[in-house]
Amino acid sequence: MTFEKSRITQIQEAQNEISDCQEAIIELESVIKNAYVFDTHALIMQKWIKEYQTRIEYLENFIGEGE
């Protein structure tokens, strides 16, 4: 038997993931800002930031649909 998570649980998990993504963005931006990495690595990290931002947008839309 398969149990689906409740909508409230799904929203809480999405909110937690948003928080994690925001923290990752802050850390990556700090590393880039302080020039701790080579420029080529900073460019890769900027792509990661964009991926986190896209994920946040998706999760915010998911949460918005449940309200």
C-alpha positions in Angstrom: 0.0 0.0 0.0 1.3 3.4 -0.9 0.6 6.4 1.2 0.7 9.9 -0.2 2.0 12.8 1.9 -0.6 15.3 3.0 -0.7 18.6 1.3 0.4 20.3 4.5 3.4 18.0 4.7 4.3 18.7 1.1 4.1 22.4 1.7 6.3 22.2 4.8 8.8 20.2 2.9 8.8 22.7 0.0 9.2 25.6 2.5 12.2 23.8 4.0 13.7 23.2 0.6 13.2 26.9 -0.3 15.1 27.8 2.9 17.9 25.4 2.0 18.1 26.8 -1.5 18.3 30.4 -0.2 21.1 29.4 2.2 23.0 27.8 -0.7 22.6 30.9 -2.8 23.9 33.1 0.0 27.0 30.8 0.5 27.7 30.7 -3.2 27.4 34.4 -3.6 29.7 34.9 -0.7 32.4 32.7 -2.2 32.1 34.5 -5.6 32.1 38.0 -4.0 35.2 37.3 -2.0 37.0 35.8 -5.0 37.9 32.5 -3.2 37.7 30.6 -6.5 39.0 30.9 -10.0 36.8 32.9 -12.5 35.9 29.7 -14.4 34.7 28.2 -11.1 32.7 31.3 -10.3 30.9 31.0 -13.7 29.9 27.5 -12.8 28.7 28.6 -9.4 26.6 31.3 -11.1 24.9 28.6 -13.0 24.3 26.7 -9.8 22.8 29.9 -8.3 20.4 30.1 -11.3 19.4 26.5 -10.8 18.6 27.2 -7.1 16.6 30.3 -8.1 14.6 28.3 -10.6 13.9 25.6 -8.0 12.8 28.3 -5.6 10.4 29.7 -8.2 9.0 26.2 -8.9 8.5 25.5 -5.2 6.8 28.9 -4.6 4.4 28.1 -7.4 3.8 24.7 -5.9 3.0 26.3 -2.5 0.9 29.0 -4.1 -1.3 26.4 -5.8 -2.1 24.8 -2.4 -3.3 28.0 -0.8 
